[in-house]
Amino acid sequence: MKRRTMFKSVAAVALTIGLLPSSTLAQEVTLRLHQFLPAPATVPKHIL
């Protein structure tokens, strides 16, 4: 019984997401990064 309930829930969520306007899903996101090492250190300079 749990498997059927879970399948119905997943289907409902997928249907809801499919019906949302595409502009809602295409919003721009800005990610910020903070670290404690100085800027010339190897990790922030070459990796991050």
C-alpha distance matrix in Angstrom:
0.0 3.8 5.5 5.4 6.4 8.7 10.1 10.9 12.6 14.5 15.6 16.8 18.8 20.3 21.3 22.9 24.8 25.9 27.4 29.3 33.0 34.1 36.7 34.1 32.7 36.2 37.7 40.1 39.3 42.0 41.2 43.7 44.6 46.4 47.8 50.5 52.7 55.9 55.9 58.2 56.0 54.5 50.8 51.0 53.8 52.3 48.6 47.3
3.8 0.0 3.8 5.5 5.1 6.1 8.5 9.9 10.5 12.2 14.1 15.3 16.6 18.3 19.9 21.1 22.6 24.2 25.8 27.4 31.1 32.0 34.4 31.7 30.1 33.5 34.8 37.1 36.0 38.6 37.7 40.1 40.9 42.6 44.0 46.7 48.9 52.1 52.2 54.5 52.3 50.9 47.2 47.4 50.3 48.8 45.1 43.7
5.5 3.8 0.0 3.8 5.5 5.1 6.1 8.7 9.9 10.6 12.2 14.2 15.5 16.4 18.2 20.0 21.2 22.4 24.4 26.1 29.7 30.3 33.0 30.5 28.7 32.0 33.6 35.8 34.9 37.6 36.8 39.4 40.1 42.1 43.5 46.3 48.3 51.4 51.2 53.4 51.3 49.6 46.0 46.3 48.9 47.3 43.6 42.4
5.4 5.5 3.8 0.0 3.8 5.4 5.1 6.2 8.7 10.0 10.5 12.3 14.4 15.3 16.4 18.3 20.1 20.9 22.6 24.7 28.3 29.3 32.1 29.8 28.2 31.6 33.4 36.0 35.4 38.4 37.9 40.7 41.7 43.9 45.5 48.5 50.5 53.5 53.2 55.5 53.5 51.9 48.3 48.3 50.9 49.3 45.7 44.3
6.4 5.1 5.5 3.8 0.0 3.8 5.4 5.1 6.3 8.7 9.9 10.6 12.5 14.3 15.3 16.6 18.5 19.9 21.2 23.0 26.7 27.9 30.5 27.8 26.5 30.1 31.6 34.2 33.5 36.5 36.0 38.7 39.9 41.9 43.7 46.6 48.9 51.9 51.6 54.1 52.2 50.9 47.1 47.0 49.7 48.4 44.8 43.1
8.7 6.1 5.1 5.4 3.8 0.0 3.8 5.4 5.1 6.2 8.5 9.8 10.7 12.3 14.2 15.3 16.6 18.3 20.1 21.5 25.2 25.9 28.4 25.8 24.1 27.6 29.0 31.4 30.6 33.4 32.8 35.4 36.5 38.6 40.3 43.3 45.4 48.4 48.1 50.5 48.6 47.2 43.5 43.4 46.1 44.7 41.0 39.5
10.1 8.5 6.1 5.1 5.4 3.8 0.0 3.8 5.4 5.2 6.1 8.6 10.0 10.5 12.1 14.2 15.4 16.3 18.4 20.3 23.8 24.5 27.3 25.1 23.3 26.7 28.6 31.1 30.7 33.7 33.3 36.3 37.5 39.8 41.6 44.8 46.7 49.6 49.0 51.3 49.5 47.9 44.3 44.1 46.6 45.1 41.5 40.0
10.9 9.9 8.7 6.2 5.1 5.4 3.8 0.0 3.8 5.5 5.1 6.1 8.7 9.9 10.4 12.2 14.3 15.2 16.5 18.6 22.3 23.5 26.3 24.0 22.7 26.3 28.1 30.9 30.8 34.0 33.9 36.9 38.5 40.9 42.9 46.1 48.2 50.9 50.4 52.9 51.2 49.9 46.2 45.8 48.3 46.9 43.4 41.7
12.6 10.5 9.9 8.7 6.3 5.1 5.4 3.8 0.0 3.8 5.4 5.1 6.3 8.6 9.9 10.6 12.4 14.2 15.5 16.9 20.6 21.8 24.2 21.6 20.4 24.0 25.5 28.2 27.8 30.8 30.8 33.6 35.2 37.5 39.6 42.7 45.0 47.7 47.2 49.8 48.3 47.0 43.3 42.8 45.4 44.3 40.7 38.8
14.5 12.2 10.6 10.0 8.7 6.2 5.2 5.5 3.8 0.0 3.8 5.4 5.2 6.1 8.6 9.9 10.6 12.2 14.3 15.7 19.2 19.8 22.5 20.0 18.3 21.7 23.5 26.0 25.7 28.8 28.6 31.7 33.1 35.6 37.7 40.9 43.0 45.6 44.9 47.4 45.9 44.4 40.8 40.3 42.8 41.4 37.9 36.2
15.6 14.1 12.2 10.5 9.9 8.5 6.1 5.1 5.4 3.8 0.0 3.8 5.5 5.1 6.1 8.6 9.9 10.4 12.3 14.5 18.0 18.9 21.9 19.9 18.3 21.8 23.9 26.8 26.9 30.3 30.6 33.8 35.5 38.2 40.4 43.8 45.7 48.2 47.3 49.8 48.4 47.0 43.4 42.7 45.0 43.6 40.2 38.4
16.8 15.3 14.2 12.3 10.6 9.8 8.6 6.1 5.1 5.4 3.8 0.0 3.8 5.5 5.1 6.1 8.7 9.8 10.7 12.6 16.3 17.8 20.5 18.2 17.3 21.0 22.8 25.8 26.1 29.5 30.0 33.2 35.2 37.8 40.2 43.6 45.7 48.2 47.3 50.0 48.8 47.6 44.0 43.1 45.5 44.4 41.0 38.9
18.8 16.6 15.5 14.4 12.5 10.7 10.0 8.7 6.3 5.2 5.5 3.8 0.0 3.8 5.4 5.0 6.2 8.5 9.9 10.8 14.5 15.6 18.0 15.4 14.2 17.9 19.5 22.4 22.5 25.8 26.2 29.4 31.4 34.0 36.5 39.8 42.0 44.4 43.5 46.2 45.1 43.9 40.3 39.3 41.7 40.7 37.4 35.2
20.3 18.3 16.4 15.3 14.3 12.3 10.5 9.9 8.6 6.1 5.1 5.5 3.8 0.0 3.8 5.4 5.2 6.1 8.7 10.2 13.5 14.0 16.9 15.0 13.3 16.7 18.9 21.8 22.2 25.7 26.2 29.6 31.6 34.5 36.9 40.4 42.3 44.6 43.4 46.0 44.8 43.5 39.9 39.0 41.2 39.9 36.6 34.7
21.3 19.9 18.2 16.4 15.3 14.2 12.1 10.4 9.9 8.6 6.1 5.1 5.4 3.8 0.0 3.8 5.5 5.0 6.3 8.9 12.2 13.5 16.6 15.0 14.1 17.5 19.8 23.0 23.9 27.6 28.5 32.0 34.2 37.2 39.8 43.3 45.3 47.4 46.2 48.8 47.9 46.6 43.1 42.0 44.0 42.9 39.7 37.6
22.9 21.1 20.0 18.3 16.6 15.3 14.2 12.2 10.6 9.9 8.6 6.1 5.0 5.4 3.8 0.0 3.8 5.4 5.2 6.5 10.3 12.1 14.6 12.4 12.1 15.7 17.5 20.9 21.7 25.3 26.5 29.8 32.3 35.1 37.9 41.4 43.6 45.6 44.5 47.3 46.5 45.5 42.0 40.6 42.8 42.0 38.8 36.5
24.8 22.6 21.2 20.1 18.5 16.6 15.4 14.3 12.4 10.6 9.9 8.7 6.2 5.2 5.5 3.8 0.0 3.8 5.4 5.3 8.7 9.4 12.0 10.0 8.8 12.4 14.4 17.6 18.5 22.1 23.3 26.8 29.2 32.2 35.0 38.6 40.5 42.5 41.2 43.9 43.2 42.1 38.6 37.3 39.3 38.4 35.4 33.0
25.9 24.2 22.4 20.9 19.9 18.3 16.3 15.2 14.2 12.2 10.4 9.8 8.5 6.1 5.0 5.4 3.8 0.0 3.8 5.6 8.2 8.8 12.1 11.2 10.0 13.1 15.8 19.0 20.4 24.2 25.6 29.2 31.7 34.9 37.6 41.3 43.0 44.8 43.3 45.9 45.3 44.0 40.6 39.3 41.1 40.0 37.0 34.9
27.4 25.8 24.4 22.6 21.2 20.1 18.4 16.5 15.5 14.3 12.3 10.7 9.9 8.7 6.3 5.2 5.4 3.8 0.0 3.8 6.5 8.6 11.5 10.6 10.8 13.8 16.1 19.7 21.4 25.2 27.0 30.5 33.3 36.4 39.4 43.0 44.9 46.6 45.0 47.8 47.4 46.3 43.0 41.4 43.2 42.4 39.5 37.1
29.3 27.4 26.1 24.7 23.0 21.5 20.3 18.6 16.9 15.7 14.5 12.6 10.8 10.2 8.9 6.5 5.3 5.6 3.8 0.0 3.8 6.3 8.4 6.9 7.7 10.8 12.7 16.4 18.1 21.8 23.8 27.3 30.2 33.3 36.4 40.0 42.0 43.5 42.0 44.9 44.6 43.8 40.5 38.6 40.5 39.9 37.1 34.5
33.0 31.1 29.7 28.3 26.7 25.2 23.8 22.3 20.6 19.2 18.0 16.3 14.5 13.5 12.2 10.3 8.7 8.2 6.5 3.8 0.0 3.8 5.5 5.6 7.2 9.2 11.1 14.8 17.2 20.9 23.4 26.9 30.0 33.2 36.5 40.1 41.9 43.2 41.4 44.2 44.3 43.5 40.4 38.3 39.9 39.4 36.9 34.3
34.1 32.0 30.3 29.3 27.9 25.9 24.5 23.5 21.8 19.8 18.9 17.8 15.6 14.0 13.5 12.1 9.4 8.8 8.6 6.3 3.8 0.0 3.8 5.3 5.3 6.2 9.1 12.4 15.0 18.7 21.2 24.8 27.8 31.2 34.4 38.0 39.6 40.8 38.8 41.5 41.6 40.6 37.6 35.5 36.9 36.3 33.9 31.4
36.7 34.4 33.0 32.1 30.5 28.4 27.3 26.3 24.2 22.5 21.9 20.5 18.0 16.9 16.6 14.6 12.0 12.1 11.5 8.4 5.5 3.8 0.0 3.8 5.4 5.0 6.6 10.0 13.0 16.5 19.4 22.8 26.1 29.4 32.8 36.4 38.0 39.0 36.9 39.8 40.1 39.5 36.5 34.2 35.5 35.3 33.1 30.3
34.1 31.7 30.5 29.8 27.8 25.8 25.1 24.0 21.6 20.0 19.9 18.2 15.4 15.0 15.0 12.4 10.0 11.2 10.6 6.9 5.6 5.3 3.8 0.0 3.8 5.6 6.1 9.9 12.0 15.6 18.1 21.5 24.8 27.9 31.2 34.8 36.7 37.9 36.2 39.2 39.3 38.8 35.7 33.4 35.1 35.0 32.5 29.6
32.7 30.1 28.7 28.2 26.5 24.1 23.3 22.7 20.4 18.3 18.3 17.3 14.2 13.3 14.1 12.1 8.8 10.0 10.8 7.7 7.2 5.3 5.4 3.8 0.0 3.8 5.8 9.1 10.7 14.5 16.6 20.2 23.1 26.4 29.5 33.2 34.9 36.3 34.6 37.4 37.2 36.4 33.2 31.2 33.0 32.4 29.9 27.2
36.2 33.5 32.0 31.6 30.1 27.6 26.7 26.3 24.0 21.7 21.8 21.0 17.9 16.7 17.5 15.7 12.4 13.1 13.8 10.8 9.2 6.2 5.0 5.6 3.8 0.0 3.8 6.4 9.0 12.7 15.2 18.8 21.9 25.3 28.5 32.2 33.6 34.7 32.6 35.3 35.5 34.7 31.8 29.5 30.9 30.4 28.2 25.5
37.7 34.8 33.6 33.4 31.6 29.0 28.6 28.1 25.5 23.5 23.9 22.8 19.5 18.9 19.8 17.5 14.4 15.8 16.1 12.7 11.1 9.1 6.6 6.1 5.8 3.8 0.0 3.8 6.4 10.0 12.8 16.2 19.6 22.9 26.2 29.8 31.5 32.4 30.5 33.5 33.8 33.4 30.4 27.9 29.4 29.4 27.3 24.3
40.1 37.1 35.8 36.0 34.2 31.4 31.1 30.9 28.2 26.0 26.8 25.8 22.4 21.8 23.0 20.9 17.6 19.0 19.7 16.4 14.8 12.4 10.0 9.9 9.1 6.4 3.8 0.0 3.8 6.8 10.0 13.3 16.6 20.0 23.3 26.9 28.4 29.1 27.0 29.9 30.4 30.0 27.2 24.6 26.0 26.1 24.1 21.1
39.3 36.0 34.9 35.4 33.5 30.6 30.7 30.8 27.8 25.7 26.9 26.1 22.5 22.2 23.9 21.7 18.5 20.4 21.4 18.1 17.2 15.0 13.0 12.0 10.7 9.0 6.4 3.8 0.0 3.8 6.4 9.9 13.2 16.5 19.9 23.4 25.1 26.1 24.3 27.3 27.5 27.3 24.3 21.7 23.5 23.7 21.5 18.3
42.0 38.6 37.6 38.4 36.5 33.4 33.7 34.0 30.8 28.8 30.3 29.5 25.8 25.7 27.6 25.3 22.1 24.2 25.2 21.8 20.9 18.7 16.5 15.6 14.5 12.7 10.0 6.8 3.8 0.0 3.8 6.6 10.1 13.3 16.7 20.2 21.8 22.5 20.7 23.9 24.2 24.3 21.5 18.6 20.4 21.1 19.2 15.7
41.2 37.7 36.8 37.9 36.0 32.8 33.3 33.9 30.8 28.6 30.6 30.0 26.2 26.2 28.5 26.5 23.3 25.6 27.0 23.8 23.4 21.2 19.4 18.1 16.6 15.2 12.8 10.0 6.4 3.8 0.0 3.8 6.8 10.2 13.4 17.1 18.7 19.8 18.3 21.4 21.4 21.4 18.3 15.7 17.9 18.5 16.3 12.7
43.7 40.1 39.4 40.7 38.7 35.4 36.3 36.9 33.6 31.7 33.8 33.2 29.4 29.6 32.0 29.8 26.8 29.2 30.5 27.3 26.9 24.8 22.8 21.5 20.2 18.8 16.2 13.3 9.9 6.6 3.8 0.0 3.8 6.7 10.2 13.7 15.5 16.5 15.3 18.7 18.7 19.2 16.3 13.4 15.9 17.1 15.2 11.5
44.6 40.9 40.1 41.7 39.9 36.5 37.5 38.5 35.2 33.1 35.5 35.2 31.4 31.6 34.2 32.3 29.2 31.7 33.3 30.2 30.0 27.8 26.1 24.8 23.1 21.9 19.6 16.6 13.2 10.1 6.8 3.8 0.0 3.8 6.7 10.4 12.0 13.4 12.5 15.8 15.3 15.8 12.8 10.1 13.1 14.4 12.4 8.7
46.4 42.6 42.1 43.9 41.9 38.6 39.8 40.9 37.5 35.6 38.2 37.8 34.0 34.5 37.2 35.1 32.2 34.9 36.4 33.3 33.2 31.2 29.4 27.9 26.4 25.3 22.9 20.0 16.5 13.3 10.2 6.7 3.8 0.0 3.8 7.0 9.3 11.0 11.0 14.5 13.8 15.1 12.3 9.8 13.1 15.1 13.4 10.1
47.8 44.0 43.5 45.5 43.7 40.3 41.6 42.9 39.6 37.7 40.4 40.2 36.5 36.9 39.8 37.9 35.0 37.6 39.4 36.4 36.5 34.4 32.8 31.2 29.5 28.5 26.2 23.3 19.9 16.7 13.4 10.2 6.7 3.8 0.0 3.8 5.8 8.4 9.3 12.3 10.9 12.3 9.6 7.9 11.5 13.5 12.0 9.5
50.5 46.7 46.3 48.5 46.6 43.3 44.8 46.1 42.7 40.9 43.8 43.6 39.8 40.4 43.3 41.4 38.6 41.3 43.0 40.0 40.1 38.0 36.4 34.8 33.2 32.2 29.8 26.9 23.4 20.2 17.1 13.7 10.4 7.0 3.8 0.0 3.8 6.6 9.0 11.7 10.2 12.4 10.5 9.4 12.6 15.1 14.2 12.3
52.7 48.9 48.3 50.5 48.9 45.4 46.7 48.2 45.0 43.0 45.7 45.7 42.0 42.3 45.3 43.6 40.5 43.0 44.9 42.0 41.9 39.6 38.0 36.7 34.9 33.6 31.5 28.4 25.1 21.8 18.7 15.5 12.0 9.3 5.8 3.8 0.0 3.8 6.5 8.4 6.4 9.0 7.9 7.2 9.9 12.5 12.3 11.2
55.9 52.1 51.4 53.5 51.9 48.4 49.6 50.9 47.7 45.6 48.2 48.2 44.4 44.6 47.4 45.6 42.5 44.8 46.6 43.5 43.2 40.8 39.0 37.9 36.3 34.7 32.4 29.1 26.1 22.5 19.8 16.5 13.4 11.0 8.4 6.6 3.8 0.0 3.8 5.7 5.6 9.1 9.2 7.7 9.1 12.4 13.3 12.3
55.9 52.2 51.2 53.2 51.6 48.1 49.0 50.4 47.2 44.9 47.3 47.3 43.5 43.4 46.2 44.5 41.2 43.3 45.0 42.0 41.4 38.8 36.9 36.2 34.6 32.6 30.5 27.0 24.3 20.7 18.3 15.3 12.5 11.0 9.3 9.0 6.5 3.8 0.0 3.8 5.5 8.3 8.6 6.0 6.3 10.1 11.5 10.3
58.2 54.5 53.4 55.5 54.1 50.5 51.3 52.9 49.8 47.4 49.8 50.0 46.2 46.0 48.8 47.3 43.9 45.9 47.8 44.9 44.2 41.5 39.8 39.2 37.4 35.3 33.5 29.9 27.3 23.9 21.4 18.7 15.8 14.5 12.3 11.7 8.4 5.7 3.8 0.0 3.8 6.5 8.5 7.2 5.9 9.2 11.6 11.7
56.0 52.3 51.3 53.5 52.2 48.6 49.5 51.2 48.3 45.9 48.4 48.8 45.1 44.8 47.9 46.5 43.2 45.3 47.4 44.6 44.3 41.6 40.1 39.3 37.2 35.5 33.8 30.4 27.5 24.2 21.4 18.7 15.3 13.8 10.9 10.2 6.4 5.6 5.5 3.8 0.0 3.8 5.7 6.0 6.0 8.5 10.1 10.7
54.5 50.9 49.6 51.9 50.9 47.2 47.9 49.9 47.0 44.4 47.0 47.6 43.9 43.5 46.6 45.5 42.1 44.0 46.3 43.8 43.5 40.6 39.5 38.8 36.4 34.7 33.4 30.0 27.3 24.3 21.4 19.2 15.8 15.1 12.3 12.4 9.0 9.1 8.3 6.5 3.8 0.0 3.8 5.8 5.2 5.8 7.4 9.3
50.8 47.2 46.0 48.3 47.1 43.5 44.3 46.2 43.3 40.8 43.4 44.0 40.3 39.9 43.1 42.0 38.6 40.6 43.0 40.5 40.4 37.6 36.5 35.7 33.2 31.8 30.4 27.2 24.3 21.5 18.3 16.3 12.8 12.3 9.6 10.5 7.9 9.2 8.6 8.5 5.7 3.8 0.0 3.8 5.5 5.7 5.2 6.4
51.0 47.4 46.3 48.3 47.0 43.4 44.1 45.8 42.8 40.3 42.7 43.1 39.3 39.0 42.0 40.6 37.3 39.3 41.4 38.6 38.3 35.5 34.2 33.4 31.2 29.5 27.9 24.6 21.7 18.6 15.7 13.4 10.1 9.8 7.9 9.4 7.2 7.7 6.0 7.2 6.0 5.8 3.8 0.0 3.8 5.8 5.7 4.8
53.8 50.3 48.9 50.9 49.7 46.1 46.6 48.3 45.4 42.8 45.0 45.5 41.7 41.2 44.0 42.8 39.3 41.1 43.2 40.5 39.9 36.9 35.5 35.1 33.0 30.9 29.4 26.0 23.5 20.4 17.9 15.9 13.1 13.1 11.5 12.6 9.9 9.1 6.3 5.9 6.0 5.2 5.5 3.8 0.0 3.8 6.2 6.6
52.3 48.8 47.3 49.3 48.4 44.7 45.1 46.9 44.3 41.4 43.6 44.4 40.7 39.9 42.9 42.0 38.4 40.0 42.4 39.9 39.4 36.3 35.3 35.0 32.4 30.4 29.4 26.1 23.7 21.1 18.5 17.1 14.4 15.1 13.5 15.1 12.5 12.4 10.1 9.2 8.5 5.8 5.7 5.8 3.8 0.0 3.8 6.2
48.6 45.1 43.6 45.7 44.8 41.0 41.5 43.4 40.7 37.9 40.2 41.0 37.4 36.6 39.7 38.8 35.4 37.0 39.5 37.1 36.9 33.9 33.1 32.5 29.9 28.2 27.3 24.1 21.5 19.2 16.3 15.2 12.4 13.4 12.0 14.2 12.3 13.3 11.5 11.6 10.1 7.4 5.2 5.7 6.2 3.8 0.0 3.8
47.3 43.7 42.4 44.3 43.1 39.5 40.0 41.7 38.8 36.2 38.4 38.9 35.2 34.7 37.6 36.5 33.0 34.9 37.1 34.5 34.3 31.4 30.3 29.6 27.2 25.5 24.3 21.1 18.3 15.7 12.7 11.5 8.7 10.1 9.5 12.3 11.2 12.3 10.3 11.7 10.7 9.3 6.4 4.8 6.6 6.2 3.8 0.0
